[in-house]
Amino acid sequence: MVQYYENKSYYITFNYTMDNNEKYELLENGETGLSSVMGIFPSNKEFKFDAAQIEKSLAGNKDFKLKSFSEAPNDSDYLLMSFEAEIEYKETEFRVEFYVCEAGNINLREYGFANAIAQDELEKAVEQEYYLETSMYFELDPLTSFHLQLKIMNAIVPDASLAIDFMSYRLLSAKWLRMTAKSAIPPSPDYLYTLHCVYDEEGAEGQRRYWFHTHGLHRCGSVELEMLNFSNGAEEMNTMINMTVKKFLTHPAKEKERFTIGYDGMGINLCWLRWEEALKDLPKDILGGFADRDEVDSVHAEPSGVLFAVEDGNMISPEIYAPTLAENPIYYITNEETERMSALAKERFPAFEKAFNEHHKAPEKKSFLKKMFGQKEEEEQQSWSFLVKMGLQVDESEDGTDREHLWFDVLSVGNGSIEGKLLNQPYWIAGLNEGDINTYPLDVLTDWIIYAPDNTYTSDSIYQLEN
C-alpha cells in the first residue's frame, strides 16, 4: 500500500463529549466544533515574541481593528506564553488565541507543501527556537476568515520564513503569505484543505484501488469528503472531488441530497452518505474501511461524507462518470468563486503582461526547408505559453449574466485588451468555434496561467517568478 504521509501528532479535534451523530447535526446547521489552527515561523533567530510586540503589530495593521488584547492563562509545558485578542474584520468580531511555542516540538519535514517553498526558507524555519500559533473560529465565510488569519500572522511576523496549516497538514511559503496578506482578495479555496490519495497495488482483479479523502473542511463548517473503492479514472475523480469541495465551501449539500456539479452531455449528479453508513454496503477489507478508522482519536473517524453518483435514483460509484469526464466536461463554479478568481486574475494581470512581454515569441513562419532541416522539436518545447480564461455571454442568457468560461492561447496583449485563439469548443455559443481568433476586453478575464519551460505560474503562484 502506498499513502501520502499524514502527520497525526497535531490535530485539533471536535469536543469529544459529542458523538458523531451530534457532530453531523452541528455541521448540517452550518456550524463547526473546530477552530482553525495555524503557525508562523520567523526568519531571524533574534526575533522575540512578547506581549508588547504582538499587541503593537496587531494595533498598527490597517486591514483589521484590534478591539482588545490580553495575556491568557497558560498551563501547558510546551507553551511559553498565551494571549487572546478580539479583532474586528468586515464588521464581524473574531476571538483569536495566540501561543508562543517551542519549535522543537514540530518536525516541519513531515508536512506536505501547499505551494512552492524555497529551500532557504525551509532551512531558516528549521533553525528557529520558537514559532507563533494562532487559533480562531471562522465567523465569516471560510475564505474570508482564512484570509484574515493569514493577515494576522503576517502582521505579527512580516519577515517570516514559513507558515504552517495544521488543519491541512501543509506548509505555506512566506513569500506567498506576504503577497496574499497584502491583497484585498482571498486566495484560492485550494488552500483551505488538502486531498490525500491512498491506493493499493494489490487490489481486486489486479487493479489499483483508490481512497481519496480531504482534510481541512471541518473548520469550514462542512463534512470532509471522500471517494472509496474505485479503480477507474483517478485523474477525473481527483478533479471531481476538488470541484465538489469548492461547492461545499459556500453551498454544502445535506446528506443524501442530490446535487449537480457539472455537465458532460447530461448532468453530473452526486450525493453523499456519512462514512458509518456507506461502509455497511462496501467490502470490509477496502482502503478507508472500518480498519482504517478504529484508532483512538483517529482523524478518519470524524464526520466525513462518502460521495456517490446518482443515476436513476440509485447511489453508485462516481467512477461511472470517468469516460465522459475524460472528454470535454463543464464543471459549475459558484458565482462567488468566479468573482474571486476574476478579481484576483485582474489584480495580478500586470505580472502576467510583464512575463508575456519578456518571454512570448510569436510563432515563426517556416519555409519548407526549415520545416525539414532547420527547426528542432526540442526548441519548440522550450517556449513559453500564455493562456487566459474569458467569461463570454451565452446565446440564450435571459438577463445577460450567464457566461461560458473558455480558454484562449494569448497572441497579443495591450491597451486593456487581449487577443487570443480559442482552445476548446463552446457548448452554448453558436457563433464561436475552437481555433477562432478574437480580441476581448480585460473586463471579461476570469483566470490566467503561464506555462514556462520549467514551471507553471498562476495568479496564486506568480510570486515565484517575481524577484
C-alpha positions as a Python dict, from the first residue, in 0.01 Angstrom:
ca = {
    (1, 'M'): (0, 0, 0),
    (2, 'V'): (125, 348, -89),
    (3, 'Q'): (-1, 652, 103),
    (4, 'Y'): (67, 1022, 132),
    (5, 'Y'): (206, 1083, 479),
    (6, 'E'): (-33, 1225, 735),
    (7, 'N'): (118, 1384, 1042),
    (8, 'K'): (-114, 1292, 1329),
    (9, 'S'): (100, 1442, 1604),
    (10, 'Y'): (-106, 1760, 1599),
    (11, 'Y'): (-471, 1779, 1513),
    (12, 'I'): (-739, 1981, 1690),
    (13, 'T'): (-1046, 1758, 1725),
    (14, 'F'): (-1410, 1814, 1798),
    (15, 'N'): (-1525, 1826, 2156),
    (16, 'Y'): (-1506, 1457, 2246),
    (17, 'T'): (-1808, 1482, 2476),
    (18, 'M'): (-2006, 1483, 2149),
    (19, 'D'): (-2068, 1168, 1947),
    (20, 'N'): (-2057, 1170, 1568),
    (21, 'N'): (-2434, 1199, 1532),
    (22, 'E'): (-2422, 1525, 1726),
    (23, 'K'): (-2129, 1645, 1516),
    (24, 'Y'): (-2311, 1569, 1189),
    (25, 'E'): (-2613, 1760, 1321),
    (26, 'L'): (-2391, 2056, 1410),
    (27, 'L'): (-2237, 2060, 1063),
    (28, 'E'): (-2578, 2030, 898),
    (29, 'N'): (-2666, 2361, 1063),
    (30, 'G'): (-2353, 2523, 918),
    (31, 'E'): (-2164, 2521, 1247),
    (32, 'T'): (-1833, 2363, 1341),
    (33, 'G'): (-1664, 2241, 1653),
    (34, 'L'): (-1319, 2312, 1513),
    (35, 'S'): (-1110, 2625, 1522),
    (36, 'S'): (-853, 2690, 1252),
    (37, 'V'): (-501, 2642, 1389),
    (38, 'M'): (-202, 2778, 1200),
    (39, 'G'): (152, 2876, 1288),
    (40, 'I'): (420, 3115, 1165),
    (41, 'F'): (798, 3096, 1193),
    (42, 'P'): (1030, 3399, 1193),
    (43, 'S'): (1330, 3406, 961),
    (44, 'N'): (1564, 3557, 1220),
    (45, 'K'): (1658, 3371, 1540),
    (46, 'E'): (1685, 3707, 1714),
    (47, 'F'): (1312, 3769, 1664),
    (48, 'K'): (1142, 3767, 2005),
    (49, 'F'): (772, 3719, 2068),
    (50, 'D'): (633, 3918, 2358),
    (51, 'A'): (304, 4080, 2455),
    (52, 'A'): (407, 4435, 2360),
    (53, 'Q'): (538, 4333, 2018),
    (54, 'I'): (230, 4127, 1928),
    (55, 'E'): (-17, 4389, 2050),
    (56, 'K'): (163, 4672, 1869),
    (57, 'S'): (176, 4474, 1543),
    (58, 'L'): (-196, 4399, 1558),
    (59, 'A'): (-293, 4754, 1654),
    (60, 'G'): (-92, 4903, 1368),
    (61, 'N'): (-249, 4696, 1090),
    (62, 'K'): (-500, 4885, 874),
    (63, 'D'): (-683, 4581, 736),
    (64, 'F'): (-848, 4495, 1068),
    (65, 'K'): (-914, 4661, 1404),
    (66, 'L'): (-777, 4536, 1735),
    (67, 'K'): (-1056, 4566, 1994),
    (68, 'S'): (-880, 4408, 2293),
    (69, 'F'): (-562, 4219, 2378),
    (70, 'S'): (-464, 4040, 2697),
    (71, 'E'): (-248, 3765, 2839),
    (72, 'A'): (-423, 3430, 2879),
    (73, 'P'): (-376, 3151, 3135),
    (74, 'N'): (-100, 2907, 3043),
    (75, 'D'): (-98, 2562, 3197),
    (76, 'S'): (95, 2378, 2925),
    (77, 'D'): (457, 2270, 2946),
    (78, 'Y'): (534, 2335, 2581),
    (79, 'L'): (378, 2683, 2562),
    (80, 'L'): (592, 2978, 2665),
    (81, 'M'): (317, 3241, 2657),
    (82, 'S'): (-53, 3263, 2571),
    (83, 'F'): (-259, 3563, 2461),
    (84, 'E'): (-606, 3633, 2333),
    (85, 'A'): (-746, 3915, 2127),
    (86, 'E'): (-1074, 4046, 1990),
    (87, 'I'): (-1032, 4157, 1629),
    (88, 'E'): (-1293, 4326, 1411),
    (89, 'Y'): (-1286, 4245, 1040),
    (90, 'K'): (-1555, 4334, 788),
    (91, 'E'): (-1788, 4439, 1070),
    (92, 'T'): (-1753, 4100, 1241),
    (93, 'E'): (-1567, 4020, 1561),
    (94, 'F'): (-1323, 3730, 1585),
    (95, 'R'): (-1172, 3590, 1904),
    (96, 'V'): (-814, 3491, 1830),
    (97, 'E'): (-584, 3294, 2057),
    (98, 'F'): (-204, 3314, 2033),
    (99, 'Y'): (51, 3067, 2166),
    (100, 'V'): (428, 3111, 2165),
    (101, 'C'): (559, 2755, 2123),
    (102, 'E'): (891, 2577, 2117),
    (103, 'A'): (970, 2496, 1757),
    (104, 'G'): (1149, 2176, 1851),
    (105, 'N'): (811, 2010, 1907),
    (106, 'I'): (729, 2033, 1535),
    (107, 'N'): (904, 1832, 1263),
    (108, 'L'): (847, 2053, 959),
    (109, 'R'): (986, 1794, 721),
    (110, 'E'): (688, 1568, 793),
    (111, 'Y'): (440, 1814, 641),
    (112, 'G'): (341, 1850, 278),
    (113, 'F'): (384, 2167, 72),
    (114, 'A'): (78, 2376, -18),
    (115, 'N'): (286, 2573, -267),
    (116, 'A'): (645, 2621, -379),
    (117, 'I'): (881, 2686, -88),
    (118, 'A'): (1244, 2780, -140),
    (119, 'Q'): (1499, 2559, 32),
    (120, 'D'): (1646, 2852, 223),
    (121, 'E'): (1300, 2936, 363),
    (122, 'L'): (1262, 2586, 499),
    (123, 'E'): (1615, 2585, 642),
    (124, 'K'): (1557, 2915, 824),
    (125, 'A'): (1233, 2783, 972),
    (126, 'V'): (1403, 2465, 1095),
    (127, 'E'): (1662, 2677, 1276),
    (128, 'Q'): (1405, 2873, 1480),
    (129, 'E'): (1365, 2815, 1852),
    (130, 'Y'): (1010, 2947, 1872),
    (131, 'Y'): (708, 2995, 1650),
    (132, 'L'): (368, 3156, 1698),
    (133, 'E'): (48, 2954, 1683),
    (134, 'T'): (-287, 3120, 1605),
    (135, 'S'): (-630, 2970, 1667),
    (136, 'M'): (-967, 3114, 1564),
    (137, 'Y'): (-1313, 3010, 1452),
    (138, 'F'): (-1432, 3109, 1107),
    (139, 'E'): (-1703, 3366, 1184),
    (140, 'L'): (-1746, 3475, 819),
    (141, 'D'): (-1733, 3258, 508),
    (142, 'P'): (-1432, 3020, 512),
    (143, 'L'): (-1214, 3201, 256),
    (144, 'T'): (-1265, 3545, 411),
    (145, 'S'): (-1192, 3409, 759),
    (146, 'F'): (-888, 3218, 636),
    (147, 'H'): (-763, 3534, 465),
    (148, 'L'): (-793, 3724, 793),
    (149, 'Q'): (-590, 3460, 975),
    (150, 'L'): (-314, 3500, 715),
    (151, 'K'): (-325, 3879, 755),
    (152, 'I'): (-297, 3846, 1134),
    (153, 'M'): (8, 3620, 1112),
    (154, 'N'): (177, 3840, 855),
    (155, 'A'): (114, 4148, 1070),
    (156, 'I'): (294, 3993, 1367),
    (157, 'V'): (579, 3834, 1170),
    (158, 'P'): (619, 4038, 848),
    (159, 'D'): (956, 3879, 770),
    (160, 'A'): (857, 3516, 817),
    (161, 'S'): (1039, 3212, 688),
    (162, 'L'): (740, 2981, 676),
    (163, 'A'): (375, 2932, 777),
    (164, 'I'): (213, 2604, 873),
    (165, 'D'): (-152, 2498, 846),
    (166, 'F'): (-217, 2223, 1099),
    (167, 'M'): (-565, 2158, 961),
    (168, 'S'): (-446, 2057, 612),
    (169, 'Y'): (-104, 1925, 725),
    (170, 'R'): (78, 2161, 489),
    (171, 'L'): (346, 2430, 484),
    (172, 'L'): (291, 2768, 320),
    (173, 'S'): (552, 2983, 151),
    (174, 'A'): (635, 3304, 336),
    (175, 'K'): (662, 3487, 2),
    (176, 'W'): (313, 3368, -89),
    (177, 'L'): (189, 3469, 257),
    (178, 'R'): (319, 3826, 219),
    (179, 'M'): (168, 3861, -129),
    (180, 'T'): (-168, 3721, -15),
    (181, 'A'): (-186, 3922, 307),
    (182, 'K'): (-139, 4248, 117),
    (183, 'S'): (-421, 4168, -125),
    (184, 'A'): (-785, 4263, -75),
    (185, 'I'): (-884, 3938, -246),
    (186, 'P'): (-876, 3599, -70),
    (187, 'P'): (-656, 3320, -206),
    (188, 'S'): (-779, 3010, -387),
    (189, 'P'): (-1007, 2774, -190),
    (190, 'D'): (-746, 2506, -265),
    (191, 'Y'): (-553, 2641, 34),
    (192, 'L'): (-833, 2557, 277),
    (193, 'Y'): (-787, 2183, 253),
    (194, 'T'): (-569, 1904, 124),
    (195, 'L'): (-672, 1595, -72),
    (196, 'H'): (-494, 1277, 29),
    (197, 'C'): (-475, 979, -202),
    (198, 'V'): (-430, 626, -75),
    (199, 'Y'): (-405, 334, -316),
    (200, 'D'): (-343, -37, -309),
    (201, 'E'): (-119, -202, -568),
    (202, 'E'): (-277, -541, -497),
    (203, 'G'): (-643, -458, -549),
    (204, 'A'): (-916, -687, -676),
    (205, 'E'): (-852, -844, -1016),
    (206, 'G'): (-508, -687, -1022),
    (207, 'Q'): (-649, -334, -1039),
    (208, 'R'): (-527, -49, -824),
    (209, 'R'): (-800, 63, -585),
    (210, 'Y'): (-815, 421, -456),
    (211, 'W'): (-930, 607, -147),
    (212, 'F'): (-946, 987, -177),
    (213, 'H'): (-1020, 1195, 133),
    (214, 'T'): (-990, 1558, 239),
    (215, 'H'): (-851, 1730, 549),
    (216, 'G'): (-934, 2088, 646),
    (217, 'L'): (-1306, 2119, 568),
    (218, 'H'): (-1430, 2071, 926),
    (219, 'R'): (-1315, 2419, 1025),
    (220, 'C'): (-1522, 2547, 732),
    (221, 'G'): (-1848, 2402, 866),
    (222, 'S'): (-1855, 2107, 625),
    (223, 'V'): (-1806, 1734, 649),
    (224, 'E'): (-1483, 1610, 499),
    (225, 'L'): (-1538, 1442, 161),
    (226, 'E'): (-1425, 1102, 34),
    (227, 'M'): (-1431, 864, -260),
    (228, 'L'): (-1392, 496, -176),
    (229, 'N'): (-1310, 171, -354),
    (230, 'F'): (-1277, 288, -714),
    (231, 'S'): (-1022, 190, -977),
    (232, 'N'): (-1104, 383, -1295),
    (233, 'G'): (-1042, 745, -1383),
    (234, 'A'): (-825, 852, -1089),
    (235, 'E'): (-743, 1183, -1260),
    (236, 'E'): (-1108, 1253, -1338),
    (237, 'M'): (-1215, 1158, -985),
    (238, 'N'): (-947, 1389, -844),
    (239, 'T'): (-1094, 1681, -1041),
    (240, 'M'): (-1448, 1584, -947),
    (241, 'I'): (-1387, 1576, -571),
    (242, 'N'): (-1195, 1906, -586),
    (243, 'M'): (-1483, 2072, -770),
    (244, 'T'): (-1729, 1927, -517),
    (245, 'V'): (-1524, 2074, -231),
    (246, 'K'): (-1548, 2419, -386),
    (247, 'K'): (-1926, 2388, -399),
    (248, 'F'): (-1944, 2272, -37),
    (249, 'L'): (-1741, 2568, 89),
    (250, 'T'): (-2029, 2802, 5),
    (251, 'H'): (-2329, 2577, -67),
    (252, 'P'): (-2289, 2245, 117),
    (253, 'A'): (-2543, 1974, 35),
    (254, 'K'): (-2724, 1785, 308),
    (255, 'E'): (-2678, 1411, 350),
    (256, 'K'): (-2849, 1208, 72),
    (257, 'E'): (-2945, 1530, -108),
    (258, 'R'): (-2874, 1511, -481),
    (259, 'F'): (-2670, 1796, -627),
    (260, 'T'): (-2528, 1867, -972),
    (261, 'I'): (-2169, 1979, -1014),
    (262, 'G'): (-2131, 1979, -1390),
    (263, 'Y'): (-2235, 1877, -1738),
    (264, 'D'): (-2089, 1606, -1962),
    (265, 'G'): (-2376, 1590, -2211),
    (266, 'M'): (-2606, 1530, -1916),
    (267, 'G'): (-2596, 1643, -1556),
    (268, 'I'): (-2320, 1511, -1328),
    (269, 'N'): (-2527, 1423, -1022),
    (270, 'L'): (-2383, 1331, -683),
    (271, 'C'): (-2485, 1287, -321),
    (272, 'W'): (-2303, 1192, -1),
    (273, 'L'): (-2355, 945, 279),
    (274, 'R'): (-2178, 951, 615),
    (275, 'W'): (-1894, 701, 620),
    (276, 'E'): (-2054, 497, 901),
    (277, 'E'): (-2348, 418, 669),
    (278, 'A'): (-2156, 396, 343),
    (279, 'L'): (-1919, 127, 472),
    (280, 'K'): (-2207, -107, 556),
    (281, 'D'): (-2263, -179, 185),
    (282, 'L'): (-1896, -190, 80),
    (283, 'P'): (-1640, -472, 109),
    (284, 'K'): (-1496, -490, 461),
    (285, 'D'): (-1131, -502, 355),
    (286, 'I'): (-1124, -188, 138),
    (287, 'L'): (-894, 106, 198),
    (288, 'G'): (-1082, 353, 414),
    (289, 'G'): (-1283, 72, 571),
    (290, 'F'): (-1355, 24, 940),
    (291, 'A'): (-999, -98, 998),
    (292, 'D'): (-865, 244, 898),
    (293, 'R'): (-1095, 425, 1141),
    (294, 'D'): (-1065, 235, 1466),
    (295, 'E'): (-760, 415, 1606),
    (296, 'V'): (-804, 617, 1924),
    (297, 'D'): (-873, 978, 1824),
    (298, 'S'): (-837, 884, 1455),
    (299, 'V'): (-893, 1183, 1226),
    (300, 'H'): (-1060, 947, 979),
    (301, 'A'): (-1329, 862, 1234),
    (302, 'E'): (-1453, 1221, 1238),
    (303, 'P'): (-1760, 1329, 1031),
    (304, 'S'): (-1698, 1261, 664),
    (305, 'G'): (-1920, 1216, 360),
    (306, 'V'): (-1857, 944, 101),
    (307, 'L'): (-1952, 1065, -247),
    (308, 'F'): (-2176, 861, -477),
    (309, 'A'): (-2309, 915, -827),
    (310, 'V'): (-2689, 930, -853),
    (311, 'E'): (-2830, 761, -1161),
    (312, 'D'): (-3197, 659, -1197),
    (313, 'G'): (-3242, 710, -826),
    (314, 'N'): (-2959, 471, -736),
    (315, 'M'): (-2637, 551, -550),
    (316, 'I'): (-2337, 405, -733),
    (317, 'S'): (-1962, 468, -763),
    (318, 'P'): (-1875, 809, -912),
    (319, 'E'): (-1629, 634, -1143),
    (320, 'I'): (-1927, 574, -1373),
    (321, 'Y'): (-1860, 928, -1497),
    (322, 'A'): (-1491, 867, -1573),
    (323, 'P'): (-1525, 802, -1952),
    (324, 'T'): (-1726, 1118, -2024),
    (325, 'L'): (-1525, 1334, -1784),
    (326, 'A'): (-1214, 1248, -1985),
    (327, 'E'): (-1363, 1429, -2287),
    (328, 'N'): (-1480, 1791, -2254),
    (329, 'P'): (-1687, 1831, -1937),
    (330, 'I'): (-1809, 2156, -1786),
    (331, 'Y'): (-1795, 2199, -1410),
    (332, 'Y'): (-2022, 2453, -1247),
    (333, 'I'): (-1841, 2715, -1042),
    (334, 'T'): (-2027, 2929, -791),
    (335, 'N'): (-2075, 3297, -863),
    (336, 'E'): (-1871, 3376, -552),
    (337, 'E'): (-1573, 3175, -673),
    (338, 'T'): (-1599, 3309, -1029),
    (339, 'E'): (-1594, 3666, -897),
    (340, 'R'): (-1298, 3592, -668),
    (341, 'M'): (-1097, 3429, -947),
    (342, 'S'): (-1171, 3713, -1185),
    (343, 'A'): (-1080, 3982, -932),
    (344, 'L'): (-750, 3811, -847),
    (345, 'A'): (-666, 3749, -1213),
    (346, 'K'): (-720, 4118, -1289),
    (347, 'E'): (-530, 4239, -981),
    (348, 'R'): (-222, 4037, -1080),
    (349, 'F'): (-259, 4069, -1455),
    (350, 'P'): (29, 4322, -1473),
    (351, 'A'): (262, 4039, -1369),
    (352, 'F'): (116, 3821, -1646),
    (353, 'E'): (159, 4102, -1902),
    (354, 'K'): (515, 4166, -1788),
    (355, 'A'): (606, 3798, -1831),
    (356, 'F'): (428, 3791, -2169),
    (357, 'N'): (625, 4089, -2298),
    (358, 'E'): (952, 3936, -2178),
    (359, 'H'): (909, 3575, -2285),
    (360, 'H'): (640, 3537, -2551),
    (361, 'K'): (758, 3463, -2901),
    (362, 'A'): (522, 3478, -3196),
    (363, 'P'): (519, 3156, -3400),
    (364, 'E'): (775, 3174, -3677),
    (365, 'K'): (654, 3122, -4032),
    (366, 'K'): (861, 2830, -4155),
    (367, 'S'): (963, 2758, -4509),
    (368, 'F'): (952, 2402, -4635),
    (369, 'L'): (1329, 2369, -4591),
    (370, 'K'): (1316, 2500, -4236),
    (371, 'K'): (1047, 2250, -4150),
    (372, 'M'): (1263, 1974, -4292),
    (373, 'F'): (1606, 2069, -4162),
    (374, 'G'): (1617, 2386, -3956),
    (375, 'Q'): (1378, 2351, -3668),
    (376, 'K'): (1404, 2103, -3386),
    (377, 'E'): (1111, 1985, -3177),
    (378, 'E'): (1325, 2036, -2867),
    (379, 'E'): (1343, 2410, -2936),
    (380, 'E'): (964, 2433, -2960),
    (381, 'Q'): (926, 2252, -2630),
    (382, 'Q'): (1133, 2521, -2458),
    (383, 'S'): (892, 2800, -2548),
    (384, 'W'): (659, 2979, -2305),
    (385, 'S'): (282, 2952, -2334),
    (386, 'F'): (32, 3209, -2203),
    (387, 'L'): (-335, 3118, -2156),
    (388, 'V'): (-633, 3321, -2036),
    (389, 'K'): (-988, 3223, -1946),
    (390, 'M'): (-1263, 3456, -2064),
    (391, 'G'): (-1623, 3463, -1941),
    (392, 'L'): (-1833, 3515, -2256),
    (393, 'Q'): (-2209, 3566, -2267),
    (394, 'V'): (-2405, 3261, -2385),
    (395, 'D'): (-2659, 3281, -2666),
    (396, 'E'): (-2979, 3239, -2465),
    (397, 'S'): (-2895, 3432, -2149),
    (398, 'E'): (-3218, 3577, -2014),
    (399, 'D'): (-3059, 3865, -1825),
    (400, 'G'): (-2721, 3885, -1998),
    (401, 'T'): (-2529, 3749, -1698),
    (402, 'D'): (-2498, 3381, -1797),
    (403, 'R'): (-2148, 3314, -1921),
    (404, 'E'): (-1943, 3027, -2055),
    (405, 'H'): (-1581, 3034, -1945),
    (406, 'L'): (-1337, 2945, -2224),
    (407, 'W'): (-960, 2917, -2251),
    (408, 'F'): (-760, 3110, -2512),
    (409, 'D'): (-397, 3096, -2621),
    (410, 'V'): (-278, 3456, -2595),
    (411, 'L'): (-139, 3609, -2914),
    (412, 'S'): (-106, 3972, -2802),
    (413, 'V'): (-177, 4197, -2504),
    (414, 'G'): (-218, 4574, -2488),
    (415, 'N'): (-446, 4874, -2439),
    (416, 'G'): (-669, 4689, -2195),
    (417, 'S'): (-747, 4402, -2432),
    (418, 'I'): (-628, 4050, -2510),
    (419, 'E'): (-609, 3878, -2846),
    (420, 'G'): (-637, 3503, -2825),
    (421, 'K'): (-703, 3176, -3008),
    (422, 'L'): (-987, 2965, -2866),
    (423, 'L'): (-866, 2629, -2734),
    (424, 'N'): (-1193, 2443, -2669),
    (425, 'Q'): (-1530, 2410, -2838),
    (426, 'P'): (-1808, 2612, -2670),
    (427, 'Y'): (-2129, 2440, -2566),
    (428, 'W'): (-2363, 2739, -2562),
    (429, 'I'): (-2215, 3000, -2800),
    (430, 'A'): (-2309, 2900, -3155),
    (431, 'G'): (-2107, 3166, -3336),
    (432, 'L'): (-1777, 3070, -3177),
    (433, 'N'): (-1562, 2769, -3260),
    (434, 'E'): (-1237, 2614, -3145),
    (435, 'G'): (-948, 2781, -3327),
    (436, 'D'): (-1123, 3118, -3372),
    (437, 'I'): (-907, 3426, -3308),
    (438, 'N'): (-1069, 3727, -3141),
    (439, 'T'): (-986, 4026, -2922),
    (440, 'Y'): (-1161, 4074, -2587),
    (441, 'P'): (-1153, 4348, -2321),
    (442, 'L'): (-984, 4281, -1989),
    (443, 'D'): (-1326, 4312, -1823),
    (444, 'V'): (-1422, 3953, -1919),
    (445, 'L'): (-1099, 3798, -1786),
    (446, 'T'): (-1167, 3529, -1522),
    (447, 'D'): (-834, 3345, -1494),
    (448, 'W'): (-490, 3302, -1646),
    (449, 'I'): (-198, 3061, -1645),
    (450, 'I'): (161, 3071, -1768),
    (451, 'Y'): (344, 2757, -1881),
    (452, 'A'): (720, 2815, -1865),
    (453, 'P'): (978, 2555, -1977),
    (454, 'D'): (1044, 2453, -1615),
    (455, 'N'): (738, 2566, -1419),
    (456, 'T'): (373, 2672, -1422),
    (457, 'Y'): (253, 3006, -1284),
    (458, 'T'): (-97, 3118, -1184),
    (459, 'S'): (-230, 3425, -1009),
    (460, 'D'): (-172, 3237, -682),
    (461, 'S'): (186, 3131, -761),
    (462, 'I'): (319, 3426, -962),
    (463, 'Y'): (532, 3523, -660),
    (464, 'Q'): (777, 3252, -772),
    (465, 'L'): (851, 3445, -1091),
    (466, 'E'): (898, 3783, -930),
    (467, 'N'): (1225, 3890, -767),
}
